[in-house]
Amino acid sequence: MGFPPIGIMSLSSVLKRAGHEVVMFDQANPETPNEIIIEEIRRQRPALVGLSFLSTTSYPYAKLLARQIRAADANVKLAFGGVFASLNAQLVKLQVPEVDFVCRGDGEQLILDLVERLDDPAAVAGVTWQERGGRLRHNVNRPLDRDLDQWPFPDRESLALDFVESMPLDVPAVLSLERFTTMQTSRGCPWPCVFCDIPVFNEGKWRSRSPEHVIAEMRQLQADGYGAVYFVDDHFLLQPKRIQAICKGIGDNDIRIQWGCEGRVDSTCMELFPAMAKAHCRTLMFGLESGSQRVLDRLNKEQTLEEAERAVTKAKDSGIQIVHGFFVVGCPDETEADMRETFRFASRLRIDTFGFNRLCVYRGTPLWQEYVRRGLVDDAADWYKYFKCSSIDPTVLPGETIHRIRQEGLRKLIVYKLARYPVQAFKLLYRFFRHMPAGDVLRLLSKPFLGPKGGMTNAEVVSRAVEHAELKSDAAWLTQVSDEALEHAMHESRAERARIQAAAEAERRAA
Ligand code: B12
């Protein structure tokens, strides 16, 4: 999914409203590699450089950039923030001494407070830092911010986002040719799924913006020419009253933006699916995870297969155009029969699109804690890594078996969907071909049939800007390599990407 970096865009508008100047860069934009970012820091001499990264996987790149910035400017104040930094603040501070402040949790009020106290952060709640004498300071947590309406809408003006819009979709968030962006209308999810760290990040709470505030942003987006929005909420479907009010607000204000969101299948909002479809909800994405109740229970998903079936059927009957199923394979105690059952289950459901990802374990999740207890990960040595469960847990099927059954399952699933639901499949393919390069659609469809010879989609080509070919298949390793090895991989990847693009360009010209 090519999404704009809404985290830094949110902080930018907060800072600007308070009278500060802000310049943003997206490291994922091929036009602003580290060298350009550093050059700009040298030129503009900011008071604070904030590096925002979401996940364990992008920590090595943030670390590398922080080291490069520090080498270029010994005095600039450097801050880290985002989910991974929040959950591992003290360890990150110790591992990256170049960074002055590791910021935990929501950043809006925190960054306002921090810019006022760059030389004396002792009183800034939520910051981890080091005193001149070397003592590590972990300031008190910030109370969870419940009044999300107080903050301005993200700054969508100041960052070149054409490259995001031109990114092909691996998962069809909202398949539309309209101008696209993301919004966040709520934060958190209280359910205890073993693979997720969101409850820890949000102290097990769910908080939301008021329907009026959400509608005001949508009106603004429509006025600015946006026609498609995806809500990056962890669980959009939690509160029926709020959704009802949002749908009503969309109708009352003649908002025609097509939107998508994700949520749980046991949501009480199911009755509202028809109202959502009427309010232009085009895409609903559900975490279905498995077709085996035993595996769902092992993942502590607290959902049943019947609930999944009911939610998908209800969504399709209500006229939601794309219903997506997220599945995980390679779970603890999952057998080959369970995996096959998952693919059978997916073919029974009326989902339009699907993804079957390998289960990975991240620090901060209940599964990580279990693995520490079982001696499969060493918290002190492994905290900045993530693992495919199959690489470390003997109760998970071997990687090759998972890969083989997944390829088989995908082949059968695609053939079955085309044969059993030809109209639905045709409509979807029509939309795919309208909104994605034809080559990418064909490659995505044929990949499970061709195996490793299948070639790359554009999305894979783009992702190689940061993940090098051989390493891509085992990205977890990237979180564990030395800076030099990572730098080398990034250099190789850029060269490879340039070669691929040149070849594609030559092919296009010849055609
Ligand atoms: C949207 C999203 C994506 C988008 C991101 C697009 C983009 N350019 O930003 C896409 C689809 C690309 C994506 C990909 C991945 N994601 Co993701 N993603 C999310 C999701 C659902 C929302 C993130 C978001 O936009 N939040 C809204 C903004 C406003 O919040 P924010 O970024 O956290 O920023 C706030 C604070 O953190 C803080 N802050 C942030 N930065 C800074 C910096 C400073 C200096 C300060 C002071 C404060 C601060 O202030 C902000 C405002 O309050 C989160 C779940 C979540 N709730 O965080 C998962 C999540 C971050 N993703 C996750 C994962 C695992 C991934 C992938 C590894 C998946 C995969 N296997 O490929 C990749 C890795 C991508 C990468 N390069 O890091 C995990 C991370 C777990 C972990 N511990 O590592 C999460 C937490 C989901 C989960 N339930 O576990 N993701």
Residues whose N, C-alpha, C, O or C-beta is under 5 A from the ligand:
A	BS01	B12	M1 F3 P4 P5 I6 G7 S10 G50 L51 S52 F53 L54 S55 T56 T57 S58 A79 F80 G81 G82 V83 F84 C103 G105 D106 G107 E108 I111 Q184 F195 C196 D197 I198 V232 D234 Y362 R363
